[in-house]
């Protein structure tokens, strides 16, 4: 039987009504001349779902908790239950869309069914439509599982539709069979018994740390990350008791502007992105009346895809190996150029010790697109103690060529990051078609002012551009970042 691994079991048992482990996001599409409707989306998913077999399976828990849950085929699977339809009230603004996404993603998935949902959102004011994807973290495990949002996209508008497969669900194992298989696992693999006992603690962070020796042998090296913590992160409004409701805020920045800063100073585009986020968080903290000395920092969890020792760069890029790295963001530093140099230095030090996958390799990898890598990155955050960091920042480079779903061109894509206890903000970023699309997931009560961070991102990029131009003696045209 295909059984959850230890980390996924810890995530599964740690989930509660306050912290649903939903990953995904919202993509905006421009419909083709012939239009696009709910039936078009249902047909597309029905034709592609064979590429993600896990999406027709559900989890069965073993009686008396003798072993980890197992995947079984859903004999009553109905794609129309999972692919749903909704609409925005007139005028269908982006703010209304963000509010709807926040409500949809905050709802826990039905554990008795395959752990995903997809929503077609109609009625956007510009004539576009949105597709919201929502999958459980355990669906995308990095060992072959990919997010359903990835398989619905094509590199051209004329892609030939797949033919639905003649799927026949395997018989669901009985309780007796589940117990027998669990007892066999305990005999042949005694560590399974310890896995189950530890997962009952209902704390994914504690479970991951308890599995330290086991984790060191896996692709997600949580133990190395935890061991790297020299001191606890500063007390921050980002580390608050959270509730069940969410806010979702989106914005976009020009990738050309980010590259312009990178070309005139130091570091990589990712370093520039982290510097912009740092500037926005600095502005947000000061807006809340926080007095920041020059040494003040916020600790960020930055999942990064890592190369492994295989024969080619392409193979290394699609292994699904993601490491959790912690970096202190210098929010107390007033000079944006100094902030950039500090972040670039720390990231360069990490790159000298680990084999990061180049952004170009990730963006071009056929097997792992941005939705999948965002899901993998969020798994890393779910396995760390809430005491380890203040905020998670997942930046995944995407293709710079257009993508399509049933001839509808995707024009924007914003990731959604699940929150865990004690973490009130998650930041997801995806580059696509010349823009950096940013999705901020926040606890509804703890971060009612999340829009301050959205405005701060545009302000921080403008400040950094002006400072880098002054440093290099370049002349820039006044303007501000594009935000939505």
RODO-2510 file (C-alpha; in nm, 4 decimals, decimal comma):
residues 484
     n   res          X          Y          Z
     1     x     0,0000     0,0000     0,0000
     2     x     0,1159     0,3527    -0,0771
     3     x     0,1559     0,5053     0,2671
     4     x     0,2241     0,8654     0,3741
     5     x     0,5847     0,9295     0,4665
     6     x     0,6730     1,0618     0,8123
     7     x     0,6719     1,4311     0,7189
     8     x     0,3399     1,4100     0,5345
     9     x     0,1890     1,2156     0,8257
    10     x     0,3025     1,4896     1,0638
    11     x     0,1440     1,7532     0,8374
    12     x    -0,1760     1,5486     0,8104
    13     x    -0,2197     1,5005     1,1847
    14     x    -0,1191     1,8589     1,2675
    15     x    -0,3901     2,0103     1,0491
    16     x    -0,6857     2,1631     1,2279
    17     x    -0,9688     2,4056     1,1475
    18     x    -0,7392     2,7031     1,2111
    19     x    -0,4529     2,5858     0,9916
    20     x    -0,5884     2,4080     0,6817
    21     x    -0,2904     2,2921     0,4739
    22     x    -0,4216     2,4241     0,1433
    23     x    -0,1770     2,5314    -0,1267
    24     x    -0,2484     2,6734    -0,4680
    25     x    -0,3317     3,0157    -0,5960
    26     x    -0,5252     3,2158    -0,8498
    27     x    -0,4526     3,2556    -1,2210
    28     x    -0,6148     3,5186    -1,4424
    29     x    -0,6973     3,4231    -1,8023
    30     x    -0,8013     3,6110    -2,1136
    31     x    -1,0697     3,4017    -2,2871
    32     x    -1,0394     3,3131    -2,6560
    33     x    -1,2785     3,4403    -2,9233
    34     x    -1,5020     3,1388    -2,8715
    35     x    -1,5261     3,2008    -2,4974
    36     x    -1,4586     2,9793    -2,1963
    37     x    -1,7096     2,8346    -1,9517
    38     x    -1,7405     2,5849    -1,6696
    39     x    -1,7898     2,2939    -1,9085
    40     x    -1,4648     2,3883    -2,0842
    41     x    -1,2770     2,3684    -1,7548
    42     x    -1,4403     2,0405    -1,6535
    43     x    -1,3527     1,8877    -1,9899
    44     x    -0,9924     2,0107    -1,9645
    45     x    -0,9424     1,8628    -1,6168
    46     x    -1,1170     1,5374    -1,7079
    47     x    -0,8774     1,5014    -2,0019
    48     x    -0,5652     1,5810    -1,7989
    49     x    -0,6269     1,4265    -1,4583
    50     x    -0,4562     1,1011    -1,5565
    51     x    -0,1273     1,2962    -1,5343
    52     x    -0,1884     1,3524    -1,1613
    53     x    -0,3208     1,0132    -1,0397
    54     x    -0,3102     1,1231    -0,6762
    55     x    -0,5980     1,3612    -0,7515
    56     x    -0,8350     1,0637    -0,7894
    57     x    -0,7307     0,9148    -0,4585
    58     x    -0,8224     0,9835    -0,0979
    59     x    -0,6563     0,9061     0,2335
    60     x    -0,7674     0,6233     0,4625
    61     x    -0,6516     0,6258     0,8223
    62     x    -0,5560     0,2907     0,9709
    63     x    -0,7809     0,1682     1,2548
    64     x    -0,6474     0,2451     1,6028
    65     x    -0,3679     0,4527     1,4499
    66     x    -0,1459     0,1495     1,3977
    67     x     0,0344     0,3076     1,1047
    68     x     0,0363     0,6109     0,8811
    69     x    -0,2628     0,6759     0,6509
    70     x    -0,2620     0,5146     0,3056
    71     x    -0,3722     0,6353    -0,0372
    72     x    -0,6703     0,4521    -0,1890
    73     x    -0,8620     0,5067    -0,5114
    74     x    -1,1880     0,6976    -0,4697
    75     x    -1,4505     0,4638    -0,6146
    76     x    -1,7065     0,7471    -0,6282
    77     x    -1,4751     1,0047    -0,7859
    78     x    -1,6660     1,2775    -0,9710
    79     x    -1,4635     1,5530    -1,1357
    80     x    -1,7642     1,7874    -1,1349
    81     x    -1,7668     1,7812    -0,7536
    82     x    -1,4140     1,9191    -0,7463
    83     x    -1,4332     2,1651    -1,0390
    84     x    -1,6769     2,4324    -0,9273
    85     x    -1,8144     2,7620    -1,0501
    86     x    -1,8552     3,1014    -0,8902
    87     x    -1,8864     3,4645    -0,9969
    88     x    -1,8022     3,8080    -0,8624
    89     x    -2,0702     4,0729    -0,8040
    90     x    -2,0608     4,3686    -1,0401
    91     x    -1,8121     4,5351    -1,1041
    92     x    -1,5879     4,2324    -1,0368
    93     x    -1,2800     4,4140    -0,9056
    94     x    -0,9479     4,2556    -0,8140
    95     x    -1,0133     4,3452    -0,4495
    96     x    -1,3355     4,1420    -0,4639
    97     x    -1,1443     3,8536    -0,6223
    98     x    -0,8798     3,8628    -0,3474
    99     x    -1,1526     3,8542    -0,0814
   100     x    -1,3200     3,5545    -0,2463
   101     x    -0,9878     3,3693    -0,2783
   102     x    -0,9166     3,4280     0,0913
   103     x    -1,2525     3,2776     0,1900
   104     x    -1,2207     2,9781    -0,0431
   105     x    -0,8671     2,8916     0,0638
   106     x    -0,9485     2,9243     0,4358
   107     x    -1,2028     2,6407     0,4197
   108     x    -1,0650     2,2964     0,5051
   109     x    -1,0946     2,0308     0,2365
   110     x    -1,3299     1,7346     0,2746
   111     x    -1,1068     1,4577     0,4114
   112     x    -1,3426     1,1872     0,2882
   113     x    -1,2740     1,2821    -0,0750
   114     x    -0,9690     1,3530    -0,2943
   115     x    -0,7979     1,6522    -0,1370
   116     x    -0,8429     1,9255    -0,3971
   117     x    -1,0859     2,1782    -0,5408
   118     x    -1,0832     2,4121    -0,8393
   119     x    -1,3035     2,7152    -0,8958
   120     x    -1,3872     2,9007    -1,2155
   121     x    -1,4480     3,2629    -1,1147
   122     x    -1,6416     3,4643    -1,3713
   123     x    -1,7427     3,8294    -1,3812
   124     x    -1,4079     4,0100    -1,3669
   125     x    -1,4493     4,3689    -1,4780
   126     x    -1,1926     4,3461    -1,7592
   127     x    -1,3636     4,0534    -1,9304
   128     x    -1,1148     3,7997    -1,7962
   129     x    -1,1868     3,5019    -1,5747
   130     x    -0,9933     3,3461    -1,2856
   131     x    -0,9183     2,9874    -1,1896
   132     x    -0,8518     2,9207    -0,8222
   133     x    -0,6701     2,5962    -0,7448
   134     x    -0,6657     2,4452    -0,3987
   135     x    -0,4766     2,1283    -0,3076
   136     x    -0,3696     1,9736     0,0213
   137     x     0,0017     1,9866     0,0975
   138     x     0,0301     1,6079     0,1138
   139     x    -0,0798     1,5764    -0,2510
   140     x     0,2460     1,7257    -0,3803
   141     x     0,5371     1,5395    -0,2237
   142     x     0,8226     1,6047    -0,4658
   143     x     0,8705     1,2364    -0,5524
   144     x     0,6593     1,2442    -0,8659
   145     x     0,3507     1,4285    -0,7451
   146     x     0,2809     1,7601    -0,9180
   147     x     0,0131     2,0232    -0,8687
   148     x    -0,2969     2,0032    -1,0872
   149     x    -0,2588     2,3693    -1,1875
   150     x     0,0488     2,2672    -1,3811
   151     x    -0,1055     1,9985    -1,6003
   152     x    -0,3875     2,2255    -1,7197
   153     x    -0,1422     2,4655    -1,8873
   154     x     0,0027     2,4405    -2,2386
   155     x     0,2801     2,6318    -2,4124
   156     x     0,0578     2,7195    -2,7089
   157     x    -0,3076     2,7942    -2,7736
   158     x    -0,3497     2,5118    -3,0243
   159     x    -0,2507     2,2267    -2,7950
   160     x    -0,4315     1,9017    -2,8703
   161     x    -0,6545     1,7882    -2,5857
   162     x    -0,5699     1,4590    -2,4178
   163     x    -0,8194     1,1774    -2,4379
   164     x    -0,9813     1,0776    -2,1075
   165     x    -0,8368     0,7510    -1,9836
   166     x    -1,0488     0,4478    -1,9056
   167     x    -0,9827     0,4631    -1,5325
   168     x    -1,1025     0,1812    -1,3102
   169     x    -1,0561     0,2409    -0,9361
   170     x    -0,8878    -0,0331    -0,7401
   171     x    -1,0951    -0,1935    -0,4644
   172     x    -1,0806    -0,0080    -0,1342
   173     x    -0,8968    -0,2128     0,1298
   174     x    -1,1010    -0,3279     0,4252
   175     x    -1,0175    -0,2394     0,7858
   176     x    -0,8814    -0,5912     0,8301
   177     x    -0,6480    -0,5494     0,5334
   178     x    -0,5327    -0,2097     0,6612
   179     x    -0,4553    -0,3511     1,0051
   180     x    -0,2721    -0,6509     0,8572
   181     x    -0,0586    -0,4278     0,6366
   182     x     0,0147    -0,1980     0,9318
   183     x     0,1267    -0,4858     1,1539
   184     x     0,3498    -0,6142     0,8746
   185     x     0,5086    -0,2691     0,8441
   186     x     0,5738    -0,2546     1,2183
   187     x     0,7491    -0,5913     1,2045
   188     x     0,9579    -0,5188     0,8945
   189     x     1,0117    -0,1466     0,9656
   190     x     1,0038    -0,0771     1,3418
   191     x     1,0555     0,2953     1,2805
   192     x     0,6966     0,3160     1,1536
   193     x     0,5664     0,2622     1,5061
   194     x     0,7725     0,5562     1,6274
   195     x     0,6461     0,7658     1,3355
   196     x     0,2855     0,7081     1,4383
   197     x     0,3473     0,7733     1,8062
   198     x     0,5228     1,1010     1,7331
   199     x     0,2647     1,2236     1,4828
   200     x    -0,0024     1,1942     1,7489
   201     x     0,1546     1,4982     1,9133
   202     x    -0,0394     1,7123     1,6629
   203     x     0,2629     1,9399     1,6134
   204     x     0,4360     1,9112     1,2781
   205     x     0,7314     2,1158     1,3992
   206     x     0,7896     1,8970     1,7035
   207     x     0,7453     1,5835     1,4971
   208     x     0,9928     1,7009     1,2338
   209     x     1,2519     1,7773     1,4993
   210     x     1,1911     1,4404     1,6641
   211     x     1,2569     1,2766     1,3291
   212     x     1,5887     1,4605     1,3008
   213     x     1,7980     1,1570     1,2180
   214     x     1,5464     1,0357     0,9620
   215     x     1,5082     1,3786     0,8018
   216     x     1,8832     1,4121     0,7461
   217     x     1,8544     1,1294     0,4945
   218     x     1,5677     1,2892     0,3004
   219     x     1,5516     1,5563     0,0313
   220     x     1,4171     1,8175     0,2731
   221     x     1,7019     1,8695     0,5147
   222     x     1,5022     2,0161     0,8003
   223     x     1,7467     1,9013     1,0659
   224     x     2,0340     2,0970     0,9097
   225     x     1,8169     2,4076     0,9010
   226     x     1,7091     2,3760     1,2627
   227     x     2,0685     2,3158     1,3682
   228     x     2,1694     2,6405     1,1947
   229     x     1,9536     2,8496     1,4272
   230     x     2,1905     3,0367     1,6536
   231     x     1,9308     3,2485     1,8271
   232     x     1,5545     3,2824     1,8212
   233     x     1,4054     3,5385     1,5807
   234     x     1,3005     3,8746     1,7211
   235     x     0,9591     3,9189     1,8717
   236     x     0,7400     4,0378     1,5864
   237     x     0,3734     4,1087     1,5091
   238     x     0,4186     3,8459     1,2373
   239     x     0,4352     3,5793     1,5085
   240     x     0,0862     3,5982     1,6505
   241     x    -0,1953     3,3705     1,7484
   242     x    -0,3954     3,3159     1,4322
   243     x    -0,7597     3,2364     1,3665
   244     x    -0,9408     3,0453     1,0935
   245     x    -0,9991     3,3360     0,8535
   246     x    -0,7552     3,4804     0,6010
   247     x    -0,6766     3,7874     0,3975
   248     x    -0,5260     3,7538     0,0519
   249     x    -0,3597     4,0526    -0,1132
   250     x    -0,1941     4,0639    -0,4528
   251     x     0,0388     4,2950    -0,6373
   252     x     0,2858     4,2803    -0,9223
   253     x     0,6230     4,4380    -0,9895
   254     x     0,8159     4,4845    -1,3108
   255     x     1,0788     4,2162    -1,3654
   256     x     1,2704     4,4660    -1,5823
   257     x     1,2902     4,7067    -1,2860
   258     x     1,4252     4,4291    -1,0622
   259     x     1,6820     4,3325    -1,3242
   260     x     1,7822     4,6957    -1,3664
   261     x     1,8721     4,7161    -0,9982
   262     x     2,0558     4,3848    -1,0192
   263     x     2,2542     4,5047    -1,3231
   264     x     2,3710     4,8222    -1,1551
   265     x     2,4630     4,6794    -0,8141
   266     x     2,5431     4,3330    -0,6752
   267     x     2,3763     3,9988    -0,6183
   268     x     2,1059     3,8158    -0,8101
   269     x     1,7497     3,9091    -0,8999
   270     x     1,6373     3,6955    -0,6053
   271     x     1,8603     3,9054    -0,3770
   272     x     1,6915     4,2184    -0,5115
   273     x     1,3489     4,0632    -0,4496
   274     x     1,4399     3,9817    -0,0881
   275     x     1,5658     4,3388    -0,0449
   276     x     1,2372     4,4791    -0,1759
   277     x     1,0409     4,2554     0,0626
   278     x     1,2680     4,3686     0,3463
   279     x     1,1981     4,7334     0,2634
   280     x     0,8228     4,6704     0,2616
   281     x     0,8336     4,4919     0,5977
   282     x     1,0446     4,7744     0,7397
   283     x     0,7845     5,0293     0,6280
   284     x     0,5053     4,8145     0,7740
   285     x     0,6790     4,7811     1,1120
   286     x     0,7421     5,1546     1,1352
   287     x     0,3800     5,2209     1,0360
   288     x     0,2847     5,0163     1,3415
   289     x     0,5027     5,2370     1,5609
   290     x     0,7884     4,9891     1,5994
   291     x     1,1181     5,1638     1,6774
   292     x     1,3927     4,9886     1,4780
   293     x     1,7598     5,0149     1,5592
   294     x     2,0161     4,9422     1,2890
   295     x     2,0651     4,5848     1,4070
   296     x     1,6943     4,4898     1,3913
   297     x     1,6165     4,1889     1,1722
   298     x     1,3315     3,9604     1,0777
   299     x     1,4157     3,5968     1,0150
   300     x     1,2803     3,4629     0,6869
   301     x     1,2416     3,1030     0,5809
   302     x     1,3471     3,0898     0,2144
   303     x     1,2911     2,7503     0,0509
   304     x     1,5315     2,6954    -0,2395
   305     x     1,5475     2,4168    -0,4973
   306     x     1,8800     2,2322    -0,4695
   307     x     2,0826     2,0431    -0,7265
   308     x     2,1681     1,6794    -0,6750
   309     x     2,4476     1,4750    -0,8288
   310     x     2,2890     1,3650    -1,1543
   311     x     2,4208     1,3754    -1,5047
   312     x     2,2685     1,6965    -1,6345
   313     x     2,1502     2,0315    -1,5115
   314     x     1,8008     1,9610    -1,6412
   315     x     1,7787     1,6436    -1,4338
   316     x     1,9115     1,8256    -1,1312
   317     x     1,6438     2,0917    -1,1706
   318     x     1,3486     1,8556    -1,1597
   319     x     1,4364     1,6206    -0,8751
   320     x     1,2048     1,8070    -0,6343
   321     x     1,4769     1,8530    -0,3750
   322     x     1,4007     2,1645    -0,1722
   323     x     1,6051     2,2947     0,1178
   324     x     1,4946     2,5269     0,3954
   325     x     1,7286     2,8207     0,4481
   326     x     1,6987     3,0896     0,7114
   327     x     1,8172     3,4430     0,6435
   328     x     1,7979     3,7502     0,8642
   329     x     1,6377     4,0415     0,6782
   330     x     1,7955     4,3733     0,7907
   331     x     1,4737     4,5699     0,8503
   332     x     1,6622     4,8072     1,0800
   333     x     1,8929     4,9275     0,8025
   334     x     1,7711     5,2566     0,6523
   335     x     1,9924     5,2526     0,3432
   336     x     1,8405     5,0275     0,0718
   337     x     2,1783     4,9663    -0,0953
   338     x     2,3311     4,8512     0,2327
   339     x     2,0309     4,6206     0,2805
   340     x     2,0925     4,4733    -0,0644
   341     x     2,4639     4,4182     0,0027
   342     x     2,3904     4,2468     0,3348
   343     x     2,1328     4,0132     0,1827
   344     x     2,3524     3,9385    -0,1195
   345     x     2,6422     3,8507     0,1118
   346     x     2,4324     3,6062     0,3159
   347     x     2,2788     3,4428     0,0085
   348     x     2,6208     3,4146    -0,1585
   349     x     2,7458     3,2361     0,1520
   350     x     2,4559     2,9896     0,1269
   351     x     2,5181     2,9360    -0,2440
   352     x     2,8816     2,8524    -0,1726
   353     x     2,7717     2,5684     0,0542
   354     x     2,4740     2,4329    -0,1392
   355     x     2,4152     2,3610    -0,5077
   356     x     2,1201     2,5850    -0,5900
   357     x     1,9303     2,5203    -0,9101
   358     x     1,9643     2,8187    -1,1441
   359     x     1,6485     3,0194    -1,2069
   360     x     1,6777     2,9540    -1,5802
   361     x     1,6823     2,5786    -1,5192
   362     x     1,3765     2,5934    -1,2951
   363     x     1,1790     2,8119    -1,5341
   364     x     1,2525     2,5740    -1,8198
   365     x     1,1991     2,2456    -1,6382
   366     x     0,9132     2,0508    -1,7922
   367     x     0,8448     1,8449    -1,4827
   368     x     0,8300     2,1098    -1,2105
   369     x     0,6425     2,4323    -1,2729
   370     x     0,5807     2,7178    -1,0271
   371     x     0,2628     2,5649    -0,8723
   372     x     0,4503     2,2473    -0,7819
   373     x     0,7559     2,4243    -0,6435
   374     x     0,5390     2,6572    -0,4342
   375     x     0,3671     2,3516    -0,2877
   376     x     0,7028     2,1893    -0,2104
   377     x     0,8320     2,5097    -0,0532
   378     x     0,5291     2,5372     0,1723
   379     x     0,5910     2,1809     0,2944
   380     x     0,9295     2,2916     0,4266
   381     x     0,7719     2,5666     0,6359
   382     x     0,5130     2,3245     0,7713
   383     x     0,7836     2,1011     0,9187
   384     x     0,9645     2,3711     1,1164
   385     x     0,8788     2,4963     1,4607
   386     x     0,6968     2,8310     1,4685
   387     x     0,9835     2,9538     1,6871
   388     x     1,2349     2,9221     1,4029
   389     x     1,1374     3,2168     1,1844
   390     x     0,9139     3,5219     1,1450
   391     x     0,7936     3,4919     0,7854
   392     x     0,8193     3,2534     0,4905
   393     x     0,9133     3,3856     0,1447
   394     x     0,8786     3,1457    -0,1489
   395     x     1,0067     3,2850    -0,4790
   396     x     0,9713     3,0585    -0,7838
   397     x     1,0797     3,1696    -1,1325
   398     x     0,8279     3,0946    -1,4029
   399     x     0,8407     3,0922    -1,7817
   400     x     0,8667     3,4189    -1,9713
   401     x     0,6592     3,2829    -2,2579
   402     x     0,2775     3,2778    -2,2559
   403     x     0,0893     2,9750    -2,1233
   404     x    -0,2646     2,8687    -2,2122
   405     x    -0,5549     2,6685    -2,0715
   406     x    -0,7884     2,5488    -2,3477
   407     x    -0,6764     2,8401    -2,5729
   408     x    -0,7250     3,0952    -2,2915
   409     x    -0,4041     3,2897    -2,2291
   410     x    -0,2855     3,3141    -1,8688
   411     x    -0,1990     3,6770    -1,7999
   412     x    -0,1374     3,6736    -1,4232
   413     x    -0,0622     3,4099    -1,1576
   414     x    -0,0570     3,4667    -0,7799
   415     x     0,0478     3,1926    -0,5348
   416     x    -0,1277     3,1252    -0,2046
   417     x     0,0793     3,0227     0,0995
   418     x    -0,0816     2,8306     0,3883
   419     x    -0,0237     2,9564     0,7410
   420     x     0,0771     2,7508     1,0430
   421     x     0,0247     2,8268     1,4110
   422     x     0,2203     3,1319     1,5187
   423     x     0,2795     3,2539     1,1615
   424     x     0,0508     3,5384     1,0517
   425     x     0,2000     3,6049     0,7070
   426     x     0,3233     3,4027     0,4108
   427     x     0,4642     3,5586     0,0938
   428     x     0,4634     3,3781    -0,2408
   429     x     0,6203     3,5167    -0,5594
   430     x     0,6163     3,3919    -0,9182
   431     x     0,7757     3,5565    -1,2218
   432     x     0,5923     3,5253    -1,5522
   433     x     0,5811     3,7204    -1,8770
   434     x     0,7942     4,0103    -1,7543
   435     x     0,6258     4,0567    -1,4169
   436     x     0,6791     3,9364    -1,0629
   437     x     0,3386     3,8345    -0,9242
   438     x     0,3133     3,8435    -0,5456
   439     x     0,0508     3,6837    -0,3242
   440     x     0,0386     3,7691     0,0463
   441     x    -0,1561     3,5327     0,2708
   442     x    -0,2325     3,6831     0,6112
   443     x    -0,4372     3,6068     0,9187
   444     x    -0,7489     3,8193     0,8962
   445     x    -0,7306     3,9607     1,2478
   446     x    -0,3557     3,9771     1,3078
   447     x    -0,2783     4,1592     0,9793
   448     x    -0,5752     4,3794     0,9001
   449     x    -0,3165     4,6222     0,7591
   450     x    -0,1648     4,3803     0,5050
   451     x    -0,2312     4,6424     0,2348
   452     x     0,0444     4,8517     0,3926
   453     x     0,2890     4,5789     0,2922
   454     x     0,1445     4,5749    -0,0617
   455     x     0,2036     4,9496    -0,0995
   456     x     0,5419     4,9104     0,0681
   457     x     0,6583     4,6651    -0,1989
   458     x     0,6095     4,9235    -0,4750
   459     x     0,7687     5,1953    -0,2582
   460     x     1,0671     4,9752    -0,1712
   461     x     1,1385     4,8948    -0,5363
   462     x     1,1196     5,2632    -0,6332
   463     x     1,3509     5,3536    -0,3437
   464     x     1,5987     5,0829    -0,4420
   465     x     1,5979     5,1856    -0,8098
   466     x     1,6642     5,5480    -0,7237
   467     x     1,9402     5,4584    -0,4780
   468     x     2,1125     5,2216    -0,7218
   469     x     2,0932     5,4829    -0,9996
   470     x     2,2489     5,7432    -0,7727
   471     x     2,5231     5,5003    -0,6713
   472     x     2,6150     5,4194    -1,0308
   473     x     2,5539     5,7676    -1,1673
   474     x     2,2731     5,6495    -1,3943
   475     x     1,9749     5,8651    -1,4828
   476     x     1,6331     5,7079    -1,4359
   477     x     1,2880     5,8170    -1,5425
   478     x     1,0670     5,8863    -1,2384
   479     x     0,7843     5,6408    -1,2002
   480     x     0,6448     5,3784    -0,9735
   481     x     0,6060     5,0043    -0,9851
   482     x     0,2954     4,8576    -1,1391
   483     x     0,0640     4,7233    -0,8738
   484     x    -0,2764     4,5653    -0,8830
***
